[in-house]
Amino acid sequence: MMKTQSLIYYSSKSENCHRFVQRLGFPATRIPIDTNEILPNAIQPYVLLLHNYGGGGKNGAVPKAVIYFLNQPQNGFVE
């Protein structure tokens, strides 16, 4: 199990969010781009940071890796 920080983020291959998080200077945990990699398990309340693709559309607005992360019961997503 990967221990997490209170800031969890997703950054695509462009690395824009990753560079932003580095500039913040806070400890952070990254959600892997590849959905086959081990996902972090949130062990404390967290802030989730990610970019959005949506542009107003519903399909593809949230990256698949983030959906997988949020659908893990231990990560606290409540429907």
C-alpha positions as a printed Julia matrix, in Angstrom:
79×3 Matrix{Float64}:
   0.0    0.0     0.0
   1.32   3.41   -0.98
   1.03   5.97    1.83
  -0.45   9.27    0.73
  -0.07  12.91    1.58
  -2.98  15.29    2.16
  -2.52  16.62   -1.39
  -3.21  14.03   -4.08
  -2.92  15.01   -7.73
  -3.14  13.72  -11.26
  -0.91  15.01  -14.02
  -1.08  13.89  -17.63
   1.94  13.3   -19.86
   2.21  17.06  -20.37
   3.38  17.28  -16.71
   1.69  20.7   -16.26
  -0.04  19.77  -12.99
   3.14  18.07  -11.79
   5.16  21.25  -12.29
   2.44  23.28  -10.55
   2.47  20.95   -7.53
   6.27  21.1    -7.36
   6.1   24.9    -7.21
   3.61  24.72   -4.33
   6.26  23.05   -2.22
   3.8   20.81   -0.33
   4.29  17.08    0.08
   2.02  15.4    -2.46
   1.08  12.0    -3.84
   0.63  11.52   -7.57
  -2.03   9.28   -9.11
  -0.27   7.25  -11.83
  -1.21   7.88  -15.46
  -1.23   4.16  -16.22
  -4.34   2.54  -14.73
  -2.4   -0.75  -14.44
  -0.02   0.73  -11.87
  -0.68   0.51   -8.14
  -3.08   3.23   -7.05
  -2.47   5.14   -3.84
  -4.8    4.5    -0.9
  -5.82   7.66    0.91
  -4.93   7.27    4.58
  -6.11  10.72    5.65
  -8.46  13.44    4.38
  -7.09  14.9     1.16
  -7.43  17.57   -1.47
  -7.57  16.22   -5.02
  -5.94  18.4    -7.67
  -6.32  17.77  -11.39
  -6.9   19.57  -14.63
 -10.13  19.15  -16.53
 -10.61  18.2   -20.13
 -14.35  18.66  -20.29
 -14.9   21.97  -21.98
 -18.53  21.57  -20.91
 -18.89  18.04  -22.25
 -19.64  15.07  -20.03
 -17.49  12.38  -21.66
 -13.81  12.39  -20.82
 -13.94  15.28  -18.37
 -12.28  13.22  -15.63
  -9.22  11.11  -16.51
  -9.72   7.34  -16.19
  -6.97   6.99  -13.6
  -8.77   9.51  -11.36
 -12.06   7.65  -11.78
 -10.32   4.39  -10.77
  -8.78   6.13   -7.76
 -12.11   7.59   -6.6
 -13.92   4.29   -7.09
 -11.67   2.56   -4.55
 -13.72   2.29   -1.32
 -10.75   3.19    0.87
 -10.39   6.53   -0.96
 -13.65   7.78    0.44
 -15.72   8.55   -2.64
 -19.38   8.59   -1.69
 -22.14   8.5    -4.28
